[in-house]
């Protein structure tokens, strides 16, 4: 329904805007009043409901400023056609001109303040109160200022229209005066804020203040993350490691490279610094950092790889049979930490690239929340999680089942009387229109089936819980430190947090998911498109997974539940299992989905589950043994590598300065200027189901996801 409502808004906006010149020239006073009112209201509503449409208007030069200017011109034309005096017209034109001049001046001052408050670093969880950062200007002056300033023309518009209605010039003059006075007052207030912004510390002063805090904290291990275009979903690559880092027997630090990443960082007590410029990364003083962990391969990794005093480790952000999980570029790291033997074997297939001694099996500490098959109680109807991957960067690496068989699969699932949780990859349809069409068709099919099975009752329960869920999300964002304000304000408010404050966070996460699943219980099928519920919570709700070749499957193996891999090209079973490690414990589904009824017997008749033993064997092969725990192995690997680094550093000759050289295992291609970084690394694989961005933004990345 929302789509139809948006279409209605677009129609009303276009019709009202097109009617303005006609009604002004007729002239039709009351018709113009109605049209301009509808134009204002629909314009504002479309900004929140259909921002894509507003962006398309801007590409046609119909920006917000241009639309306001057009309304002003139409109003003056109406006044002239209705016989308004020349004085009113001249004063009106002058007032509107002054208003737009003030808007331009305000924009320039606002830009100057933002530039001044754009710090070389952003900081969280370190006390930066002594850095002398001035407070951010008030939100009513600083945030969404253009919208507020342009709307100051409303008094003038209303005043002139009233003047035409009552045939009296004073309402017009009063409206012009109010508009101009408010605009001037706003400009003067912002200029006062500019004076305060000039006291913002210089770049070297900020980095010096940060280094003082780092010297007190003395980090020993750092997680380093960079990505070309950061969204909430891409930050899972960092967020998945936070709890692991917090449990290390070393002092951790998180180093980010993109400013936007701060908005999507999960709750943590770990100090976090964001350093966008390479030169500023080199100014960080981290003398005790001996291990640097990299969850992704990216061009900007070179800025940290240059530091020879630390050992550099690729830890990834998932384990899959895609090329990114065994990329030759990983040779630049001192060690590669994989979950289990499967990861080691995968890298060994990259001949003459990765030394076996550089590979360390540490398990997957993140998988602890996944409920085991033995602890799961199925409902009366099987719950099938369908989580297809996306279409990839090219047809050569397209693993998605959506295009060849997605619609057929869901049609067959609906015939099998099961409940479906559909969690498509957020990049679905970015490259392929066919994938986008299949995705939309599946959503419509599930929605229609829900409507046939008590859809109204389900919608009522979901709507009733929406407010509660939003309140919990707001509190989660607050606990995560996602404070309002620009870079400087967030850094100014940075404080050392309470390390024991995670209990409320965990309780609220559990409460959110409880409320969500209870409120959605009446709905037969679910389409999951947002960050919450998490992928692992979807695992816990499902009786069986249907997916493509991706790290989602490797993680699901931890549950020991039945899972299905789509064999979209109908390869012989032996060839498919030989090509993909995770197929070893999977049921294989043909493109026509003829095997589906037999596969679902593994859920409906648990004793009829011939792949159960294969899954148990595969779990240890892919994820490592249950004992010692993954956390214990990860911690031991970090401590051992740090000690090795200290020993090597103690034996190295000193010449009175810190060396910045590349360890011998790394290729010379990483010792290059920034301008060459993007071409040094080539994209080989795409993100897995928790990611979302435009592929055009990912140039220079090796594996945005495994």
Secondary structure, DSSP 4 states (H G I P E B T S, - for coil): -HHHHHHHHHHHHHHHHHHHHHHHHHT-HHHHHHHHHHHHHHHHHHHHH-HHHHHHHHHTT--HHHHHHHHHHHHHHHHHHTT--HHHHHHHHHHHHHHHHHHHHHHHHHHHHHHHH--S-EEESS--GGG-PPPPPPHHHHTTHHHHHHTTHHHHHHHHHHHHHHT-SHHHHHHHHHHHHHHHHHHHHHHHHHHHHTTSPPHHHHHHHHHHHHHHH---EEEEE--SS--TTTTHHHHHHHHHHHTSSS-EEEEE--GGGGGGPPP-SSEEEE--SHHHHHH---TT--EEEESS-BGGGHHHHT-TTSEEEE--S---SSGGGG-GGGGGSSEEEESSHHHHHHHHTSTTTS-GGGEEE---GGGGGSPPGGG----SS-EEEEE-----SSGGG---SIIIIIHHHHHHHHHTT-EEEE---TTTTSS-HHHHHHHHHHHHHHHHHHHHTTHHHHHHHHHHHHHHHHHHHHHHHHHTT--SS-HHHHHHT--PPPTTTHHHHHHHHHHHHHHHHHHTTT-S-EE--SS-S-HHHHHHH-SEEEE-SSHHHHHHGGGT--EEEEETT---HHHHHHH-GGGGGPEEEETT-TTHHHHHHHHHSTT--TTHHHHHHHHHHHH--SSS-HHHHHHHHHHHHHHHHHHHHHHS---SS------TTS-GGGSS-GGGHHHHS---B---TT----GGG-TTBSBS--
